């Protein structure tokens, strides 16, 4: 039997153990199957002339081929860029061109985008489609099947180069330097995530989010590299997720706060019907979690919640356990990678308790691909880097996030952090989701606006709007309360939980 690259340094490797399974289809890939598939794909990359340090692009929904391609690129020394399935054809073409891809792979479901890439990027001649190909593309599955399963001779540890979600402008490609080490070892991420969250060969991990995001992809690959089994949902559904936890005896899972909200707002007879007691660790990150939501999750699942604060850049990493959080409610933890600093607008450090930009020093170095200006803008004069968040530190070094710098509302010269108002609205029993931001006000410059999504759209009425405004005024100072509230069918969020507030805000501001 051929040696396996993964699991990492196993005492005994079970070739037929399932590495990952697609929940909705039941399609399972063993460690032996992953080894063969990733070797075939790596050989296809080399046959196309894609060598160490080159870039490939992948645009596909969660599927078997997604992880097989990433593991192939990971062992072939490539930079692999996964594009959001919600990207427009223009956005996909921009990212593909910007990252310098020499090969791209698109799923059949995104054939219309593939047509655009063929037309707009004729210089990229290595084009593949998962499923039946369109004109100008080759079948990924058929071409991979033609390759042998032996390892390529020039393996090298590859890296993802993912793009930011673009909540504040054009997406940025986050690039790390390759280490020139062979694949199959404990990378920085494997060491960090494995040790911190206890990933091992006994882990049964549930990934309910799209793999094109950093956390689902990196955690899923880490679990597999350490010999655990990953259950991948093609798309999140609150009740199905609970059913999978019970059926697969999930030990580790990862969520964003909007998923917590949707599970909590299931009818109790549905929500409490499933046994979630197998879980040892439930991670959450990517967006601020309202305090009352986390309190409800702790009451339901127990003290297994682990929160962390980090970005795709991985320039720093904060984490907090349930017991720590109960003593520091609202915190996202202390720095475990890099050192935390709160800085003023000029990049100078502020004392504990002061609010300002969140910076890391001594963290993992990164750059925005082919964008020195934005790379420089993310660093201060001391070389400390920021993700653009505003927060404060307490005397024990615990970080509390206040909001994104770009989301701050300035009304009458006063800075308002709308996250607090959003959290309050989401806690209302009739609200499923909420966004709060500033809109033009002739006298004050900006005033607070709220846009909400209801649990039941039939509740929409002027009386409910008045009730929500009164609800805010009974808990917050008037300057933080919305002057008006609009009700929509759905708020624009990335599947990683990040709110596309820029899109909402643009609807209320005059366009140049």
C-alpha positions in Angstrom: 0.0 0.0 0.0 1.3 3.4 -0.9 2.5 5.6 1.9 0.2 8.4 2.9 1.3 12.1 3.1 -1.5 12.5 5.7 -2.2 11.9 8.5 1.0 13.6 9.8 3.5 11.1 11.2 0.9 8.5 12.2 1.8 5.5 14.4 -0.4 3.4 12.2 -2.2 4.9 9.2 -5.7 3.6 8.4 -5.9 4.0 4.7 -9.6 3.3 4.6 -10.6 5.7 7.4 -12.8 8.5 6.0 -10.9 11.8 5.7 -14.0 13.8 4.8 -17.6 13.4 3.7 -20.1 15.6 2.0 -23.1 15.7 4.3 -25.9 16.1 1.8 -24.7 13.4 -0.7 -23.0 11.0 1.7 -20.0 11.0 -0.7 -17.0 10.0 1.4 -13.3 10.2 0.7 -10.8 8.0 2.5 -7.3 9.0 3.3 -6.1 6.6 0.6 -8.6 8.1 -1.8 -7.4 11.6 -0.9 -3.8 10.6 -1.4 -4.6 9.2 -4.9 -6.8 12.1 -5.9 -4.3 14.8 -4.8 -1.4 13.0 -6.5 -3.4 12.8 -9.8 -4.3 16.5 -9.6 -0.7 17.5 -8.8 0.5 15.6 -11.8 -2.1 17.4 -13.9 -0.9 20.7 -12.7 2.7 19.8 -13.7 1.5 18.5 -17.1 0.0 22.0 -17.6 3.3 23.6 -16.8 2.1 24.9 -13.4 5.1 24.8 -11.2 6.3 25.8 -7.7 5.1 29.2 -6.7 2.6 29.5 -9.5 -1.1 30.4 -8.9 -4.3 28.6 -9.6 -7.9 29.7 -9.0 -10.8 27.6 -7.9 -14.5 28.6 -8.1 -16.8 25.9 -6.8 -19.4 25.1 -4.2 -18.5 22.7 -1.4 -17.8 19.4 -3.1 -15.4 16.5 -3.1 -13.2 18.0 -5.8 -12.8 21.2 -3.8 -10.7 19.7 -1.1 -8.9 17.3 -3.4 -7.7 20.3 -5.5 -6.6 22.2 -2.4 -4.6 19.2 -1.1 -3.1 18.8 -4.5 -2.0 22.4 -4.7 -0.8 22.2 -1.1 1.6 19.4 -2.0 2.7 20.8 -5.4 4.0 24.1 -4.0 1.3 26.2 -5.5 -0.6 29.3 -4.3 -4.3 28.4 -4.5 -7.0 31.0 -4.5 -10.6 30.0 -3.8 -13.2 32.5 -5.0 -16.6 33.1 -3.4 -19.5 31.4 -5.2 -21.4 34.7 -4.7 -18.8 36.6 -6.7 -20.0 38.3 -9.9 -18.3 37.4 -13.2 -16.5 40.8 -13.0 -15.2 40.0 -9.5 -14.1 36.5 -10.5 -12.3 37.9 -13.5 -10.6 40.6 -11.4 -9.3 38.1 -8.8 -8.2 35.6 -11.5 -6.2 38.3 -13.3 -4.9 40.0 -10.2 -3.5 36.9 -8.5 -1.7 36.0 -11.8 -3.3 32.6 -12.1 -2.0 30.3 -14.8 -4.8 27.8 -14.5 -8.4 28.0 -13.3 -11.1 25.4 -12.3 -14.8 26.3 -12.2 -17.8 24.1 -11.3 -20.5 23.4 -13.8 -22.9 25.4 -11.6 -20.9 28.5 -12.4 -20.7 28.0 -16.1 -21.9 31.5 -16.8 -18.8 32.9 -15.0 -16.6 30.4 -16.7 -17.8 31.8 -20.1 -16.8 35.2 -18.9 -13.3 34.0 -17.9 -12.8 32.3 -21.2 -13.7 35.5 -23.0 -11.9 38.0 -20.8 -8.8 36.1 -20.0 -7.8 34.4 -23.3 -4.1 34.2 -22.2 -5.0 31.6 -19.5 -5.2 28.5 -21.7 -5.5 25.9 -18.9 -9.2 26.0 -18.1 -11.1 23.2 -16.4 -14.7 22.6 -15.3 -16.0 20.2 -12.6 -18.9 18.5 -14.4 -19.7 18.9 -18.0 -17.4 21.5 -19.6 -18.4 24.4 -21.7 -16.6 25.4 -24.9 -13.1 26.4 -24.2 -12.8 24.3 -21.1 -11.7 20.7 -20.4 -13.3 18.3 -18.0 -11.4 18.4 -14.7 -12.7 14.9 -13.7 -11.7 13.2 -17.0 -8.3 14.9 -17.2 -7.5 14.0 -13.6 -8.5 10.4 -14.1 -5.9 10.1 -16.9 -3.0 10.8 -14.5 -1.2 8.3 -12.5 -1.4 8.1 -8.7 2.3 8.4 -8.0 3.8 11.4 -6.2 5.4 14.1 -8.3 9.1 14.4 -8.0 9.3 18.1 -6.9 6.8 18.4 -4.1 6.8 21.5 -2.0 4.5 22.9 0.7 1.9 25.1 -1.0 -0.2 28.0 0.5 -3.6 29.4 0.1 -3.8 33.0 -1.1 -7.3 33.9 -0.3 -8.9 37.3 -1.0 -10.6 39.4 1.6 -14.4 39.5 1.4 -14.3 43.1 0.0 -16.6 44.6 2.7 -14.7 47.9 2.4 -13.7 47.9 -1.3 -11.9 45.8 -3.9 -10.9 42.4 -2.4 -7.3 42.1 -1.4 -5.2 39.0 -1.9 -3.5 38.0 1.3 -0.1 36.5 0.5 2.4 34.8 2.8 5.9 33.8 1.9 6.5 30.1 1.0 8.8 28.3 3.4 10.4 26.0 0.8 9.7 23.0 3.0 8.4 19.6 1.9 4.7 18.9 2.4 3.4 16.7 5.1 4.9 18.5 8.0 3.5 20.6 10.8 3.0 24.0 9.3 2.5 27.1 11.5 -1.3 26.8 11.1 -1.3 23.0 11.9 0.7 23.7 15.1 -1.4 26.7 16.2 -4.9 25.2 15.5 -4.1 21.7 16.5 -2.6 22.5 19.8 -5.1 25.3 20.7 -8.3 23.4 19.9 -7.2 19.8 20.5 -7.5 18.5 16.9 -6.4 14.9 16.6 -7.1 11.6 14.9 -10.1 11.3 17.2 -11.7 14.6 16.0 -15.0 14.5 14.1 -15.3 18.0 12.8 -18.4 19.7 11.3 -17.9 22.5 8.8 -21.2 24.2 8.0 -19.7 27.1 6.0 -18.3 27.5 2.5 -14.8 26.3 2.0 -13.8 29.4 0.0 -13.5 31.2 3.3 -10.2 31.0 5.3 -11.5 29.5 8.6 -13.6 26.6 7.1 -10.8 25.7 4.6 -7.9 26.0 7.0 -9.5 24.2 9.9 -10.9 21.4 7.7 -7.5 20.8 6.1 -5.8 20.9 9.5 -8.2 18.3 11.0 -7.6 16.0 8.0 -3.8 16.5 8.2 -3.9 15.4 11.8 -6.0 12.3 11.0 -9.5 13.4 12.0 -12.7 13.2 9.9 -14.5 16.3 8.5 -18.2 16.5 7.7 -18.8 19.2 5.2 -22.2 20.8 4.6 -22.8 22.1 1.1 -24.8 24.9 2.7 -25.8 25.8 6.2 -29.3 24.8 7.5 -30.0 25.1 11.2 -31.9 21.9 11.8 -29.7 19.8 9.5 -26.6 21.0 11.3 -28.1 19.8 14.6 -29.1 16.5 13.0 -25.5 16.0 11.8 -24.0 16.7 15.2 -26.2 13.9 16.7 -25.8 11.4 13.8 -22.1 11.8 13.4 -21.2 12.3 17.1 -19.4 15.5 16.1 -16.7 16.5 18.6 -15.6 19.8 17.1 -17.6 22.4 15.1 -17.2 25.9 13.9 -19.8 28.6 13.5 -20.5 32.3 12.9 -22.9 34.2 15.2 -25.6 34.4 12.5 -25.7 30.6 12.6 -26.1 30.7 16.4 -29.0 33.1 16.0 -30.8 30.9 13.4 -30.4 27.8 15.6 -31.6 29.6 18.7 -34.7 30.8 16.9 -35.8 27.4 15.9 -38.9 26.3 17.8 -37.8 24.7 21.0 -39.4 21.4 20.1 -37.1 21.3 17.1 -34.0 22.8 18.6 -34.0 20.6 21.7 -34.8 17.4 20.0 -31.2 16.7 19.0 -28.4 15.3 21.2 -25.4 17.7 20.9 -23.6 16.2 23.9 -20.8 14.7 21.8 -19.3 18.1 21.2 -16.2 19.0 23.0 -15.3 22.3 21.3 -17.6 24.6 19.4 -15.6 27.4 17.8 -17.0 30.7 16.7 -15.3 33.7 15.0 -15.5 35.9 11.9 -18.0 38.4 13.3 -18.8 39.9 16.7 -21.2 37.7 18.8 -23.8 39.5 20.8 -23.4 38.9 24.5 -27.0 37.6 24.9 -26.6 35.2 22.0 -23.4 33.7 23.5 -25.1 33.4 26.9 -28.0 31.4 25.4 -25.5 29.2 23.5 -23.6 28.5 26.8 -26.8 27.7 28.5 -27.8 25.3 25.7 -24.4 23.6 24.9 -22.5 24.2 28.0 -19.0 25.7 28.5 -17.6 24.3 25.2 -17.6 27.5 23.3 -14.2 28.8 22.2 -14.1 32.2 20.5 -11.1 33.6 18.5 -10.3 36.8 16.7 -8.1 36.6 13.7 -8.2 37.5 10.0 -7.2 35.8 6.8 -4.0 37.7 7.2 -3.2 35.8 10.4 -1.1 38.7 11.6 -2.2 37.9 15.1 -4.5 35.6 16.9 -6.6 36.0 20.1 -8.7 33.3 21.8 -10.9 32.9 24.8 -12.5 29.9 26.5 -16.0 29.8 28.0 -14.8 30.2 31.5 -12.6 33.1 30.6 -15.4 34.8 28.7 -17.8 34.4 31.7 -15.3 36.5 33.7 -14.7 38.9 30.8 -18.1 39.0 29.0 -17.9 40.5 25.5 -14.2 39.9 25.1 -12.6 38.0 22.2 -9.6 37.0 24.3 -6.0 37.6 24.8 -3.2 37.4 22.1 -1.8 33.9 21.6 0.0 34.9 18.4 1.6 38.4 18.3 1.2 41.2 20.8 -1.8 43.4 21.1 -1.8 47.2 21.0 -4.6 49.8 20.9 -3.5 52.8 18.9 -4.7 56.3 18.0 -5.3 57.5 14.5 -1.6 58.3 14.1 -0.6 54.7 15.1 0.6 55.5 18.6 -0.1 53.2 21.5 -2.9 54.1 23.9 -3.2 53.0 27.6 -5.5 50.2 28.8 -9.2 51.1 28.7 -8.8 53.6 25.8 -10.6 52.9 22.5 -8.7 52.9 19.2 -7.4 50.8 16.4 -6.5 47.2 17.1 -2.9 46.4 16.1 -0.6 43.4 16.4 3.2 43.4 16.6 5.5 40.3 16.4 2.8 38.4 14.4 2.9 36.4 11.2 4.1 38.7 8.3 1.9 39.2 5.3 1.4 41.4 2.3 -1.5 42.3 0.1 -0.6 40.8 -3.3 0.7 43.4 -5.8 -0.7 46.2 -3.6 2.1 47.9 -1.7 -0.1 50.9 -0.9 -2.7 48.9 0.9 0.0 46.8 2.6 1.5 50.0 3.9 -1.8 51.4 5.0 -2.4 48.2 7.2 0.8 49.0 9.1 1.8 51.9 11.3 5.2 53.6 11.6 6.4 50.8 14.0 5.5 48.0 11.6 2.5 46.9 13.6 -0.4 45.7 11.5 -4.2 46.1 11.7 -7.3 44.5 10.2 -9.2 47.8 10.6 -11.1 47.0 13.8 -11.6 49.3 16.7 -11.4 48.0 20.3 -10.0 48.4 23.8 -7.9 46.3 26.2 -8.6 45.8 29.8 -5.9 45.7 32.5 -5.5 41.9 32.0 -4.9 42.2 28.3 -8.3 41.0 27.1 -9.5 42.5 23.9 -13.0 43.9 23.4 -14.0 44.8 19.8 -16.2 47.8 19.3 -16.7 47.9 15.6 -15.0 48.1 12.2 -13.3 51.5 11.7 -15.1 51.9 8.4 -18.5 51.4 10.1 -18.2 54.1 12.8 -20.9 56.7 12.5 -20.0 60.4 13.2 -23.1 62.3 14.3 -22.8 65.8 15.6 -19.0 65.2 16.1 -19.6 62.1 18.3 -18.3 58.7 17.3 -21.0 56.0 17.5 -20.2 52.3 17.2 -23.3 50.7 15.6 -22.5 47.2 16.7 -24.0 47.8 20.1 -27.4 48.8 18.5 -27.2 45.9 16.1 -26.7 43.4 19.0 -29.7 44.9 20.8 -32.0 44.6 17.8 -30.9 41.0 17.1 -31.9 40.2 20.7 -35.5 41.2 20.0 -37.7 38.0 19.5 -39.1 39.2 16.2 -35.7 40.1 14.6 -33.6 37.5 12.8 -30.9 39.9 11.6 -30.0 43.6 11.8 -27.7 46.2 10.3 -27.1 49.7 11.7 -25.2 52.4 9.9 -25.1 56.1 9.3 -27.1 58.0 6.7 -27.0 61.7 5.7 -28.4 64.3 8.1 -28.2 67.9 7.2 -27.6 69.2 10.7 -25.6 66.4 12.3 -23.7 65.0 9.3 -25.0 61.5 9.9 -27.9 59.9 11.8 -28.5 56.2 12.8 -30.4 54.0 10.4 -31.4 50.4 11.0 -32.4 47.8 8.4 -33.7 44.5 9.8 -34.8 41.0 8.7 -37.8 39.5 10.6 -38.2 36.0 11.8 -41.7 36.2 10.3 -42.2 38.7 7.4 -45.9 38.8 8.2 -45.1 40.8 11.4 -44.1 43.8 9.2 -46.1 46.8 10.3 -45.7 50.5 11.3 -46.5 49.4 14.8 -43.6 46.9 14.9 -41.2 49.6 13.6 -42.3 51.9 16.4 -41.9 49.1 18.9 -38.4 48.4 17.8 -37.4 52.1 18.0 -38.9 52.3 21.5 -37.0 49.1 22.4 -33.7 50.8 21.5 -34.6 53.9 23.4 -35.4 52.0 26.5 -31.9 50.5 26.5 -29.5 53.0 24.8 -28.8 56.7 24.8 -30.9 58.5 22.1 -27.8 59.2 19.9 -27.3 55.5 19.4 -30.9 54.8 18.5 -32.2 54.6 14.9 -34.3 57.4 13.7 -36.0 55.1 11.2 -36.1 51.4 10.5 -36.5 49.6 7.2 -37.6 45.9 6.9 -36.1 43.7 4.1 -36.4 40.1 3.1 -32.7 39.4 3.7 -29.6 41.3 4.7 -26.5 40.9 2.5 -24.1 38.8 4.4 -21.2 36.7 3.3 -21.5 33.1 4.4 -18.7 33.7 6.9 -21.1 36.0 8.8 -19.6 39.3 7.7 -22.2 41.9 6.9 -21.9 43.7 3.6 -22.8 47.0 5.2 -21.1 49.0 2.4 -23.8 47.7 0.0 -26.6 48.6 2.3 -25.2 52.0 3.2 -24.8 52.9 -0.5 -28.5 52.7 -1.0 -29.0 55.7 1.3 -26.1 57.9 0.3 -26.0 60.1 -2.9 -23.9 58.5 -5.6 -21.1 60.6 -7.2 
